[in-house]
């Protein structure tokens, strides 16, 4: 395939296929692994992004190929970058991509920190049963979000967008990752469980200093207790799962 691809390693925990529309992302999250994965300096990766070359034609070609499969896997939009970063308001690529995936009857899931920018496309998602809409949340307090995710949509904006999606009958999920502070993550579960159909929970990685501040075994126990208490459906990512049964 040309642009839709099977992720490797832990990336496969989100979806068997992924589609990255943009080169770069202006959200500037300090924990972002994408600059290293893209072999780019952070200052370059976080500068003004551009859509990938011939993205629409390449998506259509891949969608046609996948539609010939008996049961095509779900596609994640996107694993690297963000399909609803501010540049999307100018380019409008994401909406065109969604329309193609729907045209070919493919399943897809969206993961974004773009907040209300995603609402523009809810008119498409609300009547399409093969899609899910997700947002990344790791902090309840905007003060901490400003530190770690300086240019992402505000927490309140992301929460409101999930609420709107839920009210429109769109299946919702939250990537509770990367967890940096236990109390922040648990507050999100307690606050949002009525709005979220599914949770994916993962820890901070690639930062030994931050990782060392948290008792991950204790967090795993606490977050599972909290999720089970509210009858939530959830998945624990392998980077956190490995602490099960530890001290």
C-alpha positions in Angstrom: 0.0 0.0 0.0 1.1 3.6 -0.6 0.3 5.5 2.6 -1.9 3.3 4.9 0.5 1.0 6.7 0.7 -1.6 9.5 2.5 0.0 12.6 5.3 -1.8 14.3 5.9 -2.6 18.0 3.6 -1.1 20.6 2.0 1.1 18.0 0.0 -2.0 16.9 -1.9 -1.8 20.3 -4.0 1.0 19.0 -4.9 -0.4 15.5 -3.6 -2.8 13.0 -3.4 -0.1 10.4 -2.5 3.6 10.6 -2.7 6.6 8.3 -0.5 9.7 8.9 -1.8 12.7 6.9 0.6 15.4 7.9 4.4 15.7 8.1 4.9 17.5 11.4 2.6 18.8 14.1 2.4 22.1 15.9 1.0 20.9 19.2 4.5 20.8 20.5 4.0 18.1 23.2 7.3 17.7 25.0 6.9 14.0 25.4 6.2 13.4 21.7 8.2 10.5 20.2 7.4 11.6 16.6 10.5 13.8 15.9 12.8 10.9 16.8 10.6 8.4 14.9 10.7 10.8 11.9 14.4 11.4 12.2 13.9 15.1 12.5 14.9 17.8 15.0 12.0 18.7 17.3 12.2 22.4 16.2 11.6 21.3 12.6 9.0 18.8 13.4 7.0 21.2 15.5 7.2 24.0 12.8 4.4 24.6 10.2 3.4 21.1 8.9 2.4 20.2 5.4 0.1 17.4 4.1 2.0 14.4 2.7 2.6 14.4 -1.0 -0.4 13.4 -3.1 -2.2 12.3 0.1 -5.7 12.1 -1.4 -4.7 10.0 -4.4 -2.7 7.7 -2.3 -5.4 7.2 0.3 -7.9 6.5 -2.5 -5.6 3.9 -4.0 -5.1 2.2 -0.6 -8.8 2.4 0.3 -9.6 0.6 -3.0 -7.1 -2.1 -2.3 -8.3 -2.6 1.3 -12.0 -2.7 0.3 -11.3 -5.9 -1.7 -10.3 -7.7 1.6 -13.0 -9.8 3.3 -12.6 -8.0 6.6 -10.3 -4.9 6.4 -8.6 -3.9 9.7 -9.5 -0.7 11.5 -7.3 2.3 10.5 -6.0 4.8 13.0 -5.9 8.5 12.1 -3.2 9.1 13.0 -0.3 7.5 14.9 2.2 10.2 14.1 1.0 13.9 14.0 -2.5 15.1 14.5 -5.3 15.2 11.9 -7.0 18.1 13.6 -4.0 20.3 14.3 -4.5 24.0 13.4 -3.2 23.5 9.8 -6.2 21.3 9.1 -8.4 24.4 9.1 -6.5 25.6 6.1 -5.9 22.4 4.2 -9.1 20.4 5.0 -7.4 17.2 4.1 -8.8 15.2 7.0 -12.4 15.6 5.9 -11.5 14.5 2.4 -9.8 11.4 3.7 -12.8 10.5 5.9 -15.1 10.8 2.9 -12.8 8.4 1.0 -12.7 5.8 3.8 -16.5 6.0 4.1 -16.9 5.7 0.4 -15.1 2.4 0.5 -16.8 1.2 3.6 -13.7 1.0 5.8 -13.5 1.1 9.5 -11.4 3.8 11.1 -10.7 5.5 14.4 -9.6 9.1 15.1 -7.3 10.1 17.8 -6.7 13.9 18.3 -5.8 16.7 20.7 -7.4 19.2 18.3 -10.6 19.7 20.3 -13.4 21.6 18.7 -11.7 21.6 15.3 -12.9 18.0 14.9 -16.6 19.0 15.3 -16.6 20.2 11.7 -16.7 16.5 10.6 -19.1 15.1 13.1 -21.9 15.4 10.5 -20.1 12.7 8.6 -19.2 10.5 11.6 -22.7 10.5 13.2 -24.3 8.3 10.5 -21.3 6.0 10.0 -21.2 3.0 12.3 -17.7 1.9 11.3 -15.9 4.8 13.0 -14.8 5.9 16.5 -13.7 9.3 17.7 -11.1 9.6 20.4 -9.1 12.2 22.2 -5.8 12.1 24.1 -6.0 13.2 27.7 -3.4 12.9 30.4 -4.1 15.8 32.6 -7.2 17.1 34.5 -5.5 20.5 35.3 -4.8 22.9 32.4 -1.8 24.1 34.3 -0.1 20.8 33.7 -1.4 20.5 30.2 0.2 23.9 29.4 3.5 22.6 30.5 3.5 19.3 28.7 1.2 20.0 25.7 1.7 23.7 25.1 -0.1 24.2 21.8 -2.8 21.4 22.0 -6.4 22.3 22.4 -7.4 23.2 26.1 -8.6 20.3 28.3 -12.1 21.8 28.5 -12.3 22.0 24.8 -11.3 18.4 24.3 -13.8 17.3 26.9 -16.6 19.3 25.4 -15.8 17.8 22.0 -16.0 14.2 23.4 -19.4 15.2 25.0 -20.7 16.5 21.7 -19.6 13.3 19.9 -21.3 11.2 22.5 -24.5 13.2 22.2 -24.5 12.6 18.5 -24.3 8.9 18.8 -20.6 8.7 17.7 -18.6 6.0 19.5 -16.1 7.7 21.8 -12.8 6.7 23.4 -10.0 8.3 25.3 -6.3 7.6 25.2 -5.3 8.1 28.8 -1.7 8.5 27.9 1.0 9.4 28.6 0.2 9.3 32.3 2.6 11.4 34.2 0.6 12.0 37.4 -1.6 9.4 39.0 -4.1 11.8 40.5 -4.6 13.6 37.2 -5.4 10.4 35.4 -7.8 9.1 38.0 -9.7 12.4 38.1 -10.3 12.2 34.3 -11.8 8.7 34.7 -14.1 9.8 37.4 -15.1 12.9 35.5 -15.6 11.5 32.0 -16.7 7.8 32.4 -20.3 8.6 31.3 -19.0 10.2 28.0 -16.4 7.6 27.1 -17.1 4.2 25.6 -13.6 2.9 25.8 -10.3 3.8 27.5 -6.7 3.0 26.4 -4.3 3.5 29.4 -0.6 4.0 29.1 2.4 5.4 31.0 4.9 8.1 30.2 7.8 6.6 28.2 11.2 7.9 26.9 11.7 10.1 29.9 13.5 8.2 32.7 13.3 11.1 35.2 9.5 11.4 34.9 9.0 7.6 34.8 10.9 7.2 38.0 8.6 9.5 39.9 5.6 7.1 39.7 4.9 3.8 41.4 3.5 2.2 38.2 2.3 -1.0 40.0 0.3 1.1 42.4 -1.1 3.2 39.5 -2.1 0.1 37.6 -4.0 -1.2 40.6 -5.7 2.2 41.2 -6.7 2.9 37.6 -8.1 -0.6 37.1 -10.1 -0.3 40.4 -11.5 3.1 39.3 -12.3 1.9 35.7 -14.0 -1.2 37.0 -16.0 0.8 39.6 -17.6 2.7 36.9 -18.1 -0.4 34.6 -15.8 1.1 32.0 -14.4 -0.8 29.0 -10.6 -0.4 28.8 -7.3 -1.7 27.6 -4.0 -1.5 29.4 -1.0 -0.8 27.1 1.9 -3.2 27.4 4.3 -0.6 28.8 2.1 -0.4 31.8 0.9 -4.0 31.9 4.4 -5.2 32.6 4.1 -3.8 36.1 1.2 -6.1 37.0 2.0 -8.1 40.1 5.0 -5.9 41.0 5.8 -4.1 44.2 
